[in-house]
């Protein structure tokens, strides 16, 4: 099994230590679980994007067309309109 030495900031160390409680206090298992979960999440997001590909392309084209044709609202106008 590979062994790595890493440095964490205090907040990350606190979070990892708390997560390790779910892994019988084993920091290595907790970190491994996080990495595997991240990969699973990325695969899930990619599948969702592929399932919604056509709708996403329509939205992107509509936004780009509005920008090209000058049909966009300046941020200052959005803030004014919404009392921000």
C-alpha positions in Angstrom: 0.0 0.0 0.0 1.5 3.4 -1.0 2.3 5.7 1.9 2.2 9.5 1.4 3.0 12.4 3.7 0.7 15.4 3.3 0.3 18.7 5.1 -3.2 20.0 5.8 -4.4 23.4 7.0 -6.1 23.3 10.5 -9.6 23.4 9.1 -9.0 20.6 6.6 -7.4 18.5 9.4 -10.4 19.1 11.6 -12.8 18.0 8.8 -10.8 14.9 8.0 -10.5 13.9 11.6 -14.3 14.3 12.0 -14.9 12.2 8.9 -12.5 9.6 10.1 -14.9 8.8 12.9 -17.1 7.1 10.2 -14.0 5.0 9.3 -13.1 3.8 12.8 -10.8 6.7 13.2 -8.6 5.7 10.2 -7.5 8.9 8.4 -6.2 6.9 5.4 -9.6 5.1 4.9 -11.4 8.4 5.3 -9.3 10.1 2.7 -9.6 7.1 0.4 -13.4 7.2 0.8 -13.4 10.9 -0.1 -11.4 10.3 -3.3 -13.6 7.4 -4.4 -16.8 9.5 -3.6 -15.4 12.4 -5.7 -14.8 10.1 -8.7 -18.4 8.7 -8.3 -19.8 12.2 -8.1 -17.9 13.3 -11.2 -19.2 10.3 -13.1 -22.8 11.0 -12.0 -22.5 14.6 -13.1 -21.1 13.6 -16.4 -24.0 11.2 -16.9 -26.5 13.8 -16.0 -25.0 16.3 -18.4 -25.0 13.7 -21.2 -28.7 13.0 -20.4 -29.6 16.7 -20.6 -27.2 17.5 -23.5 -29.8 18.7 -25.9 -31.4 21.1 -23.3 -28.0 22.4 -22.2 -27.0 23.1 -25.8 -30.3 25.0 -26.4 -29.7 27.1 -23.2 -26.1 27.8 -24.2 -27.0 28.8 -27.8 -29.8 31.1 -26.5 -27.4 32.8 -24.1 -24.7 33.2 -26.8 -27.3 34.5 -29.3 -28.6 37.0 -26.8 -25.0 38.2 -26.2 -24.2 38.4 -29.9 -27.3 40.3 -30.7 -26.9 42.7 -27.8 -30.0 41.4 -26.0 -28.5 41.2 -22.6 -29.0 43.3 -19.5 -26.0 45.1 -17.9 -25.3 44.0 -14.3 -25.9 47.5 -13.0 -29.4 47.4 -14.5 -30.1 44.0 -12.9 -29.0 45.3 -9.5 -31.1 48.4 -9.9 -34.1 46.5 -11.0 -33.8 44.1 -8.0 -32.9 46.8 -5.5 -29.5 45.3 -4.8 
